[in-house]
Amino acid sequence: MKPVEKHFIRESCTNCQACVQKCPVNAISRETLEISPEKCMSCMRCVKVCKANAREFDASQVRQYLESNYSVPREIEYF
């Protein structure tokens, strides 16, 4: 799976820095508030803690992948 695409709406941002402070891998720049794709592990904590809803993500690809591969129950296998 590819990482989920994240969006940052600068106009909605109140610069509270909650996303920067709560990011477990320090992937968000304190100055620009941009996410470093090399560091980000797509935990979506930045989206969860943003009270201004300035951070969002598009999980449509993940939903499509999960529905196409796991919507039909499999037969039980014994080993």
VOBA-1610 file (N, C-alpha, C; in pm, whole numbers, padded with zeros to 5 digits, always signed):
BEGIN
Met+00083-00119+00000Met+00000+00000+00000Met+00087+00125+00000Lys+00045+00222-00077Lys+00111+00353-00075Lys+00060+00431+00046Pro+00141+00526+00093Pro+00092+00611+00202Pro-00031+00691+00157Val-00116+00722+00251Val-00236+00798+00222Val-00197+00943+00192Glu-00258+00999+00087Glu-00228+01136+00050Glu-00291+01233+00151Lys-00208+01321+00205Lys-00254+01417+00305Lys-00259+01556+00244His-00354+01637+00291His-00369+01773+00242His-00361+01870+00359Phe-00301+01985+00334Phe-00289+02090+00435Phe-00353+02216+00380Ile-00456+02265+00449Ile-00528+02385+00407Ile-00476+02501+00493Arg-00380+02574+00439Arg-00312+02680+00513Arg-00409+02789+00559Glu-00512+02818+00480Glu-00607+02923+00516Glu-00685+02888+00642Ser-00705+02761+00669Ser-00779+02718+00787Ser-00690+02705+00910Cys-00560+02700+00890Cys-00466+02678+00999Cys-00460+02798+01094Thr-00464+02770+01224Thr-00453+02875+01326Thr-00312+02884+01383Asn-00220+02804+01330Asn-00081+02800+01373Asn-00067+02764+01522Cys-00152+02672+01567Cys-00146+02628+01708Cys-00031+02532+01733Gln+00024+02474+01626Gln+00139+02383+01632Gln+00106+02249+01699Ala-00021+02216+01717Ala-00058+02088+01778Ala-00010+01972+01692Cys-00021+01985+01562Cys+00023+01878+01472Cys+00173+01856+01484Val+00248+01965+01496Val+00395+01955+01510Val+00431+01887+01642Gln+00365+01927+01748Gln+00396+01875+01881Gln+00357+01728+01898Lys+00248+01686+01834Lys+00197+01550+01853Lys+00249+01449+01753Cys+00318+01494+01648Cys+00371+01400+01548Cys+00475+01310+01613Pro+00455+01178+01613Pro+00547+01088+01684Pro+00685+01075+01619Val+00698+01114+01492Val+00828+01100+01425Val+00886+01235+01381Asn+00828+01345+01431Asn+00875+01480+01398Asn+00884+01504+01248Ala+00780+01467+01176Ala+00778+01479+01030Ala+00722+01612+00982Ile+00674+01697+01073Ile+00613+01823+01034Ile+00706+01937+01073Ser+00737+02022+00976Ser+00826+02135+00998Ser+00760+02239+01088Arg+00831+02285+01188Arg+00780+02386+01280Arg+00761+02521+01210Glu+00844+02551+01110Glu+00836+02679+01040Glu+00730+02680+00931Thr+00730+02578+00845Thr+00640+02578+00729Thr+00515+02494+00750Leu+00514+02408+00851Leu+00404+02315+00881Leu+00382+02211+00770Glu+00479+02195+00682Glu+00471+02095+00577Glu+00519+01960+00630Ile+00464+01852+00575Ile+00499+01717+00616Ile+00612+01663+00529Ser+00713+01606+00592Ser+00823+01543+00521Ser+00782+01400+00486Pro+00763+01370+00356Pro+00718+01235+00319Pro+00815+01124+00355Glu+00944+01158+00367Glu+01044+01057+00401Glu+01029+01012+00547Lys+00986+01102+00634Lys+00974+01070+00776Lys+00834+01021+00813Cys+00732+01069+00745Cys+00593+01042+00782Cys+00560+00893+00773Met+00494+00841+00877Met+00454+00700+00877Met+00303+00685+00860Ser+00235+00792+00820Ser+00091+00793+00790Ser+00005+00745+00907Cys+00039+00789+01027Cys-00042+00751+01143Cys-00169+00836+01154Met-00172+00949+01085Met-00286+01042+01080Met-00313+01113+01213Arg-00215+01115+01300Arg-00234+01186+01426Arg-00249+01336+01403Cys-00179+01389+01304Cys-00190+01532+01273Cys-00332+01569+01235Val-00400+01481+01164Val-00539+01505+01125Val-00628+01501+01248Lys-00604+01407+01336Lys-00685+01389+01456Lys-00675+01508+01552Val-00554+01562+01570Val-00534+01668+01670Val-00564+01808+01617Cys-00585+01823+01488Cys-00609+01955+01430Cys-00753+02000+01457Lys-00767+02095+01547Lys-00900+02144+01583Lys-00958+02236+01477Ala-00874+02293+01391Ala-00920+02383+01285Ala-00955+02307+01157Asn-00937+02176+01157Asn-00961+02093+01038Asn-00878+02140+00919Ala-00757+02183+00945Ala-00668+02229+00839Ala-00594+02111+00775Arg-00596+01997+00840Arg-00532+01877+00785Arg-00638+01773+00757Glu-00626+01713+00640Glu-00722+01608+00600Glu-00649+01508+00511Phe-00715+01399+00483Phe-00654+01296+00398Phe-00760+01231+00313Asp-00715+01169+00204Asp-00804+01101+00111Asp-00775+00951+00120Ala-00865+00878+00182Ala-00846+00735+00201Ala-00922+00651+00099Ser-00962+00711-00012Ser-01041+00638-00111Ser-00964+00520-00171Gln-00833+00537-00194Gln-00753+00427-00249Gln-00742+00312-00150Val-00726+00344-00022Val-00719+00241+00081Val-00852+00168+00090Arg-00961+00243+00091Arg-01094+00182+00096Arg-01116+00089-00023Gln-01079+00134-00142Gln-01095+00052-00262Gln-01012-00076-00252Tyr-00889-00065-00206Tyr-00802-00181-00191Tyr-00860-00281-00092Leu-00904-00233+00023Leu-00958-00322+00126Leu-01088-00388+00080Glu-01175-00311+00016Glu-01301-00369-00032Glu-01279-00472-00141Ser-01185-00446-00231Ser-01162-00540-00341Ser-01091-00668-00296Asn-01011-00659-00189Asn-00935-00776-00146Asn-00991-00849-00024Tyr-01075-00781+00055Tyr-01116-00842+00181Tyr-01265-00837+00208Ser-01347-00807+00109Ser-01491-00798+00134Ser-01558-00936+00133Val-01500-01033+00066Val-01557-01168+00061Val-01484-01256+00163Pro-01557-01317+00256Pro-01492-01404+00356Pro-01423-01523+00290Arg-01308-01560+00343Arg-01234-01674+00291Arg-01272-01800+00368Glu-01249-01911+00307Glu-01271-02040+00373Glu-01165-02058+00481Ile-01198-02125+00587Ile-01104-02151+00695Ile-01001-02251+00646Glu-00875-02222+00674Glu-00767-02311+00635Glu-00706-02373+00760Tyr-00676-02502+00750Tyr-00610-02571+00860Tyr-00469-02605+00819Phe-00378-02595+00911Phe-00237-02624+00881Phe-00191-02745+00958
//
